[in-house]
Amino acid sequence: MLTLNAKFREERGEKSNILRKNDYLPGIVYGKEIGSLPIKVNYKDFERTWQKTGEGTVINFKLEKKEKTSEYPVLIRAIQKDPLSEKFLHVDFYQLPMDREVEVTVPLIFEGEAPAQRDLGGVLIKNLHEIKIKALPKNLIAHIKVNVSSLTKLYDSTKIKDLSFPKDIKILADTEDIVVLVGKAEEEKIEAVPEEKKPEEIGVVGKEKKEEEEEKKEGKKVEEEEEKK
């Protein structure tokens, strides 16, 4: 599990634009146990963490507050980017209740070479690029591997049910859905660029979702008050 260090924003007048000029990314962390806290993280540290984890991986969040450091399991719940530079402007972290299942969308990573593509001139068609799963935070995975080396003939395919998943992971999709297949070149369809999934799509199962929304609203209020100081 990756670790990300953060600091509590307690200084008066510590506005977001000043933080960004000093290579910090402002944000909030909220959850049932900790309430809602305004925080800041080193921009480059967050950028590296985001590249490695995205929105579906649990992060060990080390929060320094008044010379005391506490650790929490969190997910990146939402990010804001500058529309022109695409630099991060703000981030929300959600402190996970470790005894509740959460729903996340994880990417598929394709490995190997399909013999039907190499030897028969077929075209590898990827129908899915991600799958939604449900699990306890400690059992979440960062990605799902898809090995295409078993596709030896034209029209061979791999379905969700053919993939390997940890036993503690629940698949929230039709297991008969085709993940990848080898077709003929003239049948290849132009794949649409997959829409970038936002961290807001991560879901918490049950009544925890309502509680999280309330905590998030409270966190925004805290942050707005800090900005006005």
Stockholm file with secondary structure:
# STOCKHOLM 1.0

chainA/1-229         MLTLNAKFREERGEKSNILRKNDYLPGIVYGKEIGSLPIKVNYKDFERTWQKTGEGTVINFKLEKKEKTSEYPVLIRAIQKDPLSEKFLHVDFYQLPMDREVEVTVPLIFEGEAPAQRDLGGVLIKNLHEIKIKALPKNLIAHIKVNVSSLTKLYDSTKIKDLSFPKDIKILADTEDIVVLVGKAEEEKIEAVPEEKKPEEIGVVGKEKKEEEEEKKEGKKVEEEEEKK
#=GR chainA/1-229 SS CCEEEEEECCSTTCCHHHHHHTTEEEEEEEETTTEEEEEEEEHHHHHHHHHHHTTSSCEEEEEEETTEEEEEEEEEEEEEECTTTCCEEEEEEEECCTTSCEEEEEEEEEESCCHHHHHHCCEEEECCSEEEEEECGGGCCSCEEEECTTCCSTTCEEEGGGSCCCTTCEECSCTTSEEEEEECGGGCCCCCCCCCCCGGGCEECTTHHHHHHHHHHHHHHHHHHHHHC
#=GC SS_cons         CCEEEEEECCSTTCCHHHHHHTTEEEEEEEETTTEEEEEEEEHHHHHHHHHHHTTSSCEEEEEEETTEEEEEEEEEEEEEECTTTCCEEEEEEEECCTTSCEEEEEEEEEESCCHHHHHHCCEEEECCSEEEEEECGGGCCSCEEEECTTCCSTTCEEEGGGSCCCTTCEECSCTTSEEEEEECGGGCCCCCCCCCCCGGGCEECTTHHHHHHHHHHHHHHHHHHHHHC
//
